[in-house]
């Protein structure tokens, strides 16, 4: 009986491992094909589109990729500016708002928190047309600020920081800072913020990746070529200028996702832990 | 004496609560409430034309745009497409995520390498959706592309297949990409939900001789109710505003079979003749649809105690 059960378990476990390994291959395979094809010539790709052996045409593909009418470095830089700006604003102001909700007792505190929970659920598409017209009126279209400034408002991040603060910010610490004569804003910046560092790092990664990947709002607000961000430029890889230049297309794609792979694999522990926190929300 | 001191303290610090949440609230007014109200207003106007910011309110027939959107066959098609694509990805996604959750949290089968699997399963989620879609467009390329190459060399097909020319395969590719990008995320959320359940309940069930299957359906699932609601609602909102993948994979083609509502709104307001008013009306209708279905989910999954 025990033996039988054990054998059964071995069988089930083997099945589980096979499925998991299959899924892992499924996750990685498209990117492996992409990275290897980035080093192969268009002719080689047309002969055999899948190969596991890198070739020697990386530089040729790079020349084709950068030799066209658009400037991928510009897109990279624009994305970087937007992502860093938006991340800094989201992280700082959301921590500040969460601090207001946790450290102080005020009459509208509970209604304000309920309000944050409600607006968290509104999808961005609902405001996009009004947002465009508003940005157009104040001459912020084709200006990266139009994507950075709205990051001050990030209800999801406020919610995240509030949960973290409730668990790990001792209010006695703030009291003793007051007794030592620390002003409230100083207490936030120099006593509360350092405690919040792990949460700020986690939220920072998510905001950065989200902003970096965003396609919809940038493609509405940025129409000039020299203002475009990386995801909008990816569309050009599909367009006429790269027709039949398969090697260059794969290389272009590899370059757009390379920064994300580096960020992800160096910080994956924190990222997975951050995602898991979403499960505690409920 | 003590009481008055307490009161005084509360009074003197309360203002910082308002002060520190002020930037957030101002940003909400400027970048969310105002654009929302503006969008609603535009729905009742004749606003159109690239860069044209003058408009007139339709006094004689205020609901004209809404009516014309509701009558438009393309809008109805885009709503149907969006739902179909969402269901085609969500059902396999939640099924696989639950299965993996049951496996990874099973106390009898201690699965090793969970950390590695989680990292790899979640990975596609953080990669730029636009790049992923263009990559899949190349992978499913015709006449030469990696997938066709594999199908032909493995003898599954005698010649290459033009995936992007047919509605069903293109839809399945869109749904597959969404599924592939999101099941890892859903799994991690569910696993962390299971880990949050009091372990004593599981121990008691084991002592009572419950099987793995019984434990999963009788204990794990009911305790995951709130998290499942959360997953369902966020996935629905995300799914009904689906844009990046179908747009970049095949631009809604063939024959608008992967045209989603968000793409429809974009095409109304930011392409062609820039009909902001109609786009605004369409986004309000889409918002009502999303709110309606979120409401239903909350109602169905509410705690029946």
Interface residues (C-beta under 8 A of the other chain):
Chain A: X9 X12 X13 X16 X17 X20 X23 X24 X26 X27 X28 X30 X31 X33 X34 X37 X45 X46 X48 X49 X50 X93 X94 X96 X97 X99 X100 X101 X103 X104 X105 X106 X107 X108 X109 X112 X119 X121 X122 X123 X124 X125 X126 X127 X128 X129 X130 X131 X132 X133 X134 X136 X137 X149 X150 X152 X153 X158 X184 X188 X209 X212 X213 X215 X216 X219 X220 X230 X231 X232 X234 X235 X237 X238 X246 X249 X250 X253 X256 X257 X260 X261 X263 X264 X265 X268 X271 X272 X275 X276 X277 X278 X279 X280 X281 X282
Chain B: X10 X13 X14 X15 X16 X17 X18 X19 X20 X21 X23 X24 X26 X27 X28 X31 X32 X34 X35 X36 X37 X38 X39 X40 X41 X42 X47 X51 X53 X100 X103 X108 X109 X111 X113 X115 X116 X117 X118 X119 X120 X121 X122 X123 X124 X126 X127 X128 X129 X130 X131 X132 X134 X135 X136 X137 X138 X139 X141 X144 X145 X146 X148 X149 X150 X180 X184 X185 X188 X189 X190 X191 X192 X193 X196 X224 X226 X227 X229 X230 X233 X237 X238 X240 X241 X243 X244 X247 X248 X262 X265 X266 X269 X270 X276 X279 X280 X283 X284 X286 X287 X290 X294
